[in-house]
């Protein structure tokens, strides 16, 4: 059910128009991420889905302002809270990272400093964004660990990451991401390497935090079953291009792009028998100087010559359902 925080007429918290990311000389190397349009409203949970290597994490890094220095970010506009970040001088993300935009990475052990105690790492974030005293910081650290349901927060605060399980490390990362009380949480494959029970527990914590804080969430995953369970809208990426965006139920009921339909057909939850599973033929194309305009062209059974040479048309199916395809289903 849509409330006022996620109504389509509400201004978006994040709005990207024509966002591209390229490496190397502009004009000579195709963009790794090409002409992305995306909006996320306050309180909304948006899933960014697609195969590994499709550009999902690269887009997330652009939103968080943590792209590699070698990357070139281009966009018609890139707004957060109504402010165009690319029109601001200096580092426009400096006051946003941690305070307005939090991020949970897919490798919790790798994201935490192995030689510093958990409480120290969490305390650093709290002091930076809340300007607390030493005593107040310790109390805030324990409260933050309790908020992600860590049963013995004092013991956890004094532990090193190597002392904790993968699921506990991910809860710590979530506590760190939420410590600045951000308006947007980016969860980049947050359940990778976790067992099913721990996956569910971590995701439920994220959803509860989003609801309690009216926080926008960008949930990045290659697991469509998880995205279907937790997201209100889905954005499907293939080889650096957005091919379809729609409310979750609408995408699963009537996918309009051939790639989206193939992904759904390859999801075990949609098949009663193993024989009913349908794979996605071919592989992601390598970024080179000869990419077709539609990067799914070499894998698509509906392809025609214009798909390779002409700009992708955007088809509006209504109800926030958009598909970038010359021959939609």
C-alpha positions as CSV (number, residue, x, y, z in Angstrom):
1,X,0.0,0.0,0.0
2,X,1.3,3.4,-0.9
3,X,1.4,6.1,1.7
4,X,2.1,9.9,1.4
5,X,5.8,9.3,1.7
6,X,5.9,7.1,-1.5
7,X,3.0,8.7,-3.5
8,X,4.1,9.2,-7.2
9,X,3.3,12.9,-6.9
10,X,5.8,13.4,-4.1
11,X,9.2,14.9,-5.1
12,X,11.9,12.3,-5.3
13,X,14.7,12.2,-2.8
14,X,17.1,10.9,-5.5
15,X,16.7,11.7,-9.2
16,X,19.2,10.7,-11.8
17,X,18.7,11.7,-15.5
18,X,21.0,10.4,-18.2
19,X,23.6,9.2,-15.8
20,X,26.6,7.6,-17.5
21,X,29.9,6.4,-16.0
22,X,32.9,5.8,-18.3
23,X,36.6,4.9,-17.9
24,X,39.2,6.0,-20.3
25,X,39.0,8.7,-23.0
26,X,35.5,10.1,-23.4
27,X,34.2,9.4,-26.8
28,X,36.5,6.5,-27.5
29,X,35.4,4.0,-24.9
30,X,31.7,3.2,-24.4
31,X,30.2,4.1,-21.1
32,X,30.3,1.3,-18.6
33,X,26.9,2.6,-17.2
34,X,24.9,4.3,-19.9
35,X,22.2,6.9,-19.6
36,X,20.5,5.8,-16.4
37,X,17.3,7.4,-15.3
38,X,16.2,6.6,-11.8
39,X,14.1,8.1,-9.0
40,X,13.7,7.1,-5.4
41,X,11.2,8.7,-3.1
42,X,11.4,9.0,0.7
43,X,10.2,5.8,2.4
44,X,10.4,3.8,-0.8
45,X,12.3,0.6,-1.2
46,X,13.6,0.2,-4.8
47,X,15.3,-3.0,-6.0
48,X,18.1,-2.7,-8.6
49,X,18.4,-6.2,-10.1
50,X,20.4,-7.9,-12.9
51,X,23.2,-10.3,-13.4
52,X,26.6,-9.8,-11.7
53,X,28.6,-7.4,-13.8
54,X,25.6,-5.4,-15.1
55,X,26.7,-2.2,-13.4
56,X,24.5,-2.2,-10.3
57,X,27.3,-1.6,-7.8
58,X,28.9,1.0,-10.0
59,X,25.7,3.0,-10.0
60,X,25.5,2.6,-6.2
61,X,29.0,3.9,-5.9
62,X,28.1,6.9,-8.0
63,X,25.1,7.7,-5.7
64,X,27.3,7.4,-2.6
65,X,30.1,9.5,-4.2
66,X,32.7,6.8,-3.8
67,X,33.6,6.1,-7.5
68,X,37.1,5.3,-8.4
69,X,39.1,8.5,-9.3
70,X,39.6,7.2,-12.8
71,X,35.8,7.2,-13.4
72,X,34.1,10.0,-15.3
73,X,30.6,10.7,-14.2
74,X,28.3,12.5,-16.6
75,X,24.6,13.3,-16.3
76,X,21.9,15.7,-17.5
77,X,21.1,16.1,-13.8
78,X,21.9,14.2,-10.6
79,X,19.8,15.5,-7.8
80,X,19.6,14.6,-4.1
81,X,17.0,16.4,-2.0
82,X,16.3,18.7,-4.9
83,X,20.0,19.8,-5.2
84,X,21.9,19.1,-8.4
85,X,25.1,17.5,-7.1
86,X,27.0,18.0,-10.4
87,X,26.3,21.7,-10.3
88,X,28.0,22.2,-6.9
89,X,31.7,23.0,-6.6
90,X,34.2,20.8,-4.9
91,X,33.1,17.5,-3.5
92,X,29.3,17.7,-3.3
93,X,29.1,14.4,-1.5
94,X,31.3,15.4,1.4
95,X,28.3,16.5,3.6
96,X,26.1,13.7,2.4
97,X,28.2,10.5,2.9
98,X,27.2,8.9,6.2
99,X,24.9,11.8,7.3
100,X,22.4,11.7,4.4
101,X,23.5,8.6,2.5
102,X,24.4,5.3,4.3
103,X,25.7,2.2,2.5
104,X,25.9,-1.5,3.5
105,X,28.5,-3.4,1.4
106,X,28.3,-7.0,0.3
107,X,31.4,-8.2,2.1
108,X,31.0,-7.3,5.8
109,X,34.3,-8.6,6.9
110,X,36.1,-6.8,4.1
111,X,34.3,-3.5,4.9
112,X,35.2,-3.5,8.5
113,X,38.7,-2.6,9.7
114,X,40.2,-5.9,11.0
115,X,42.5,-4.3,13.6
116,X,40.0,-2.0,15.3
117,X,37.3,-3.0,17.7
118,X,33.7,-2.8,16.5
119,X,32.8,-0.2,19.1
120,X,35.7,2.1,17.9
121,X,34.6,1.9,14.3
122,X,30.9,2.6,15.1
123,X,31.9,5.3,17.6
124,X,34.0,7.1,14.9
125,X,30.8,7.5,12.8
126,X,28.7,8.6,15.7
127,X,31.2,11.3,16.8
128,X,31.6,12.6,13.3
129,X,27.9,13.0,12.6
130,X,26.5,13.8,16.1
131,X,29.4,15.6,17.8
132,X,29.0,13.5,21.0
133,X,31.2,13.3,24.1
134,X,33.1,10.2,24.9
135,X,30.6,8.9,27.4
136,X,27.6,9.8,25.2
137,X,29.4,8.1,22.3
138,X,29.7,4.8,24.2
139,X,26.0,4.9,25.1
140,X,25.1,5.6,21.5
141,X,27.3,2.7,20.3
142,X,25.5,0.3,22.6
143,X,22.1,1.7,21.5
144,X,23.0,1.4,17.9
145,X,24.0,-2.3,18.3
146,X,20.8,-3.0,20.3
147,X,18.8,-1.4,17.4
148,X,20.1,-4.1,15.0
149,X,19.3,-6.8,17.6
150,X,22.8,-7.7,18.7
151,X,22.1,-9.7,21.9
152,X,25.2,-8.6,23.9
153,X,26.1,-5.2,22.6
154,X,28.9,-4.5,25.2
155,X,30.7,-7.7,24.2
156,X,30.2,-7.0,20.5
157,X,31.5,-3.4,20.9
158,X,34.7,-4.8,22.4
159,X,35.2,-7.5,19.8
160,X,37.2,-7.4,16.6
161,X,35.5,-8.3,13.3
162,X,37.3,-11.7,13.2
163,X,35.5,-12.6,16.5
164,X,32.1,-12.2,14.9
165,X,30.1,-14.3,12.5
166,X,29.3,-13.0,9.0
167,X,25.7,-12.3,10.0
168,X,26.9,-10.3,13.1
169,X,29.4,-8.4,11.0
170,X,26.6,-7.4,8.6
171,X,24.4,-6.2,11.5
172,X,27.4,-4.1,12.6
173,X,27.7,-2.6,9.1
174,X,24.0,-1.9,9.2
175,X,24.4,-0.1,12.6
176,X,27.2,1.9,11.1
177,X,25.2,2.8,8.0
178,X,22.3,4.0,10.1
179,X,24.3,5.8,12.8
180,X,24.2,9.1,10.8
181,X,20.4,8.8,10.5
182,X,20.6,8.9,6.7
183,X,17.7,9.7,4.4
184,X,18.8,7.1,1.9
185,X,20.3,3.6,2.6
186,X,22.1,1.8,-0.1
187,X,22.2,-2.0,0.5
188,X,24.6,-3.5,-2.0
189,X,24.1,-7.3,-2.1
190,X,23.8,-7.2,1.7
191,X,23.0,-10.9,2.1
192,X,25.9,-12.3,0.0
193,X,27.4,-15.3,1.8
194,X,24.8,-15.5,4.5
195,X,22.6,-18.5,5.2
196,X,18.8,-18.2,4.5
197,X,17.8,-17.6,8.1
198,X,20.4,-14.8,8.6
199,X,19.5,-13.3,5.2
200,X,15.9,-12.9,6.3
201,X,16.9,-11.5,9.7
202,X,19.2,-8.8,8.2
203,X,16.6,-7.8,5.5
204,X,13.8,-7.6,8.1
205,X,16.0,-5.2,10.1
206,X,16.6,-3.0,7.1
207,X,12.9,-2.9,6.3
208,X,12.0,-2.0,9.9
209,X,14.6,0.7,10.0
210,X,13.3,2.1,6.7
211,X,9.7,2.2,7.9
212,X,10.6,3.7,11.3
213,X,12.7,6.5,9.8
214,X,10.7,7.0,6.5
215,X,14.1,6.3,4.9
216,X,14.5,5.6,1.2
217,X,16.3,2.3,0.4
218,X,18.1,1.2,-2.8
219,X,18.4,-2.6,-2.5
220,X,20.9,-4.1,-5.0
221,X,20.6,-7.8,-5.7
222,X,20.8,-10.4,-8.4
223,X,18.3,-12.5,-6.4
224,X,14.8,-11.7,-7.9
225,X,13.1,-13.7,-5.2
226,X,14.5,-11.5,-2.5
227,X,13.7,-8.3,-4.5
228,X,10.1,-9.5,-5.0
229,X,9.6,-10.0,-1.3
230,X,11.0,-6.7,0.0
231,X,10.8,-4.1,-2.8
232,X,8.0,-1.8,-3.9
233,X,9.5,-1.1,-7.3
234,X,12.2,-2.8,-9.4
235,X,14.7,-1.5,-11.9
236,X,16.3,-4.1,-14.2
237,X,19.8,-3.5,-15.5
238,X,21.6,-5.3,-18.3
239,X,25.2,-4.5,-19.3
240,X,25.1,-1.0,-17.9
241,X,21.7,-0.1,-19.3
242,X,18.3,0.1,-17.5
243,X,16.0,-2.1,-19.6
244,X,12.8,-1.9,-17.5
245,X,11.4,-0.2,-14.4
246,X,8.0,-1.1,-12.8
247,X,6.1,-1.7,-9.6
248,X,7.2,-5.2,-8.4
249,X,3.9,-6.9,-8.9
250,X,3.5,-5.5,-12.4
251,X,7.0,-6.6,-13.4
252,X,6.4,-10.2,-12.3
253,X,2.9,-10.4,-13.7
254,X,3.7,-8.9,-17.1
255,X,7.4,-8.3,-17.8
256,X,7.7,-6.1,-20.9
257,X,11.4,-6.5,-21.8
258,X,12.7,-9.9,-23.1
259,X,15.6,-9.8,-20.6
260,X,13.3,-9.2,-17.6
261,X,11.1,-12.1,-18.7
262,X,14.2,-14.3,-19.0
263,X,15.4,-13.3,-15.5
264,X,12.0,-14.1,-14.0
265,X,11.9,-17.5,-15.9
266,X,15.3,-18.3,-14.4
267,X,14.1,-17.7,-10.8
268,X,13.5,-21.0,-9.0
269,X,10.5,-19.6,-7.1
270,X,8.6,-19.3,-10.4
271,X,9.1,-22.9,-11.4
272,X,7.4,-26.0,-10.0
273,X,10.0,-28.3,-11.4
274,X,13.6,-27.9,-12.3
275,X,12.8,-28.6,-16.0
276,X,10.6,-25.5,-16.0
277,X,13.6,-23.2,-15.2
278,X,14.7,-21.1,-18.2
279,X,18.2,-19.8,-18.4
280,X,19.3,-16.5,-20.0
281,X,21.2,-17.4,-23.2
282,X,24.6,-16.0,-23.9
283,X,26.7,-13.8,-21.6
284,X,27.0,-10.1,-20.8
285,X,28.8,-8.3,-23.6
286,X,32.3,-6.9,-23.0
287,X,32.6,-3.1,-23.0
288,X,34.3,-2.3,-26.3
289,X,34.1,0.1,-29.2
290,X,31.5,-1.9,-31.1
291,X,28.6,-2.4,-28.7
292,X,25.2,-2.3,-30.2
293,X,22.8,0.4,-29.2
294,X,20.8,-2.2,-27.3
295,X,23.3,-4.2,-25.4
296,X,20.9,-7.1,-25.1
297,X,20.8,-7.5,-28.9
298,X,23.2,-10.4,-29.2
299,X,21.1,-12.4,-26.6
300,X,17.6,-11.5,-27.8
301,X,15.4,-13.6,-30.1
302,X,13.3,-10.5,-31.0
303,X,16.3,-8.5,-32.3
304,X,16.1,-6.6,-35.6
305,X,18.7,-4.4,-37.4
306,X,17.5,-1.1,-35.8
307,X,18.1,-2.6,-32.3
308,X,21.8,-2.5,-33.0
309,X,22.1,0.9,-34.6
310,X,19.3,3.2,-33.4
311,X,18.6,4.7,-30.0
312,X,16.4,2.7,-27.6
313,X,12.8,3.9,-27.6
314,X,11.2,4.3,-24.2
315,X,7.7,2.8,-23.9
316,X,5.4,3.9,-21.1
317,X,3.0,1.1,-20.1
318,X,1.3,3.3,-17.5
319,X,1.4,3.0,-13.8
320,X,5.1,3.8,-13.6
321,X,5.9,0.9,-15.8
322,X,8.6,1.9,-18.3
323,X,10.5,-0.3,-20.8
324,X,13.4,0.6,-23.0
325,X,12.9,-1.7,-26.0
326,X,12.1,-1.6,-29.7
327,X,10.1,-4.8,-29.5
328,X,8.6,-5.2,-26.0
329,X,6.6,-8.2,-25.0
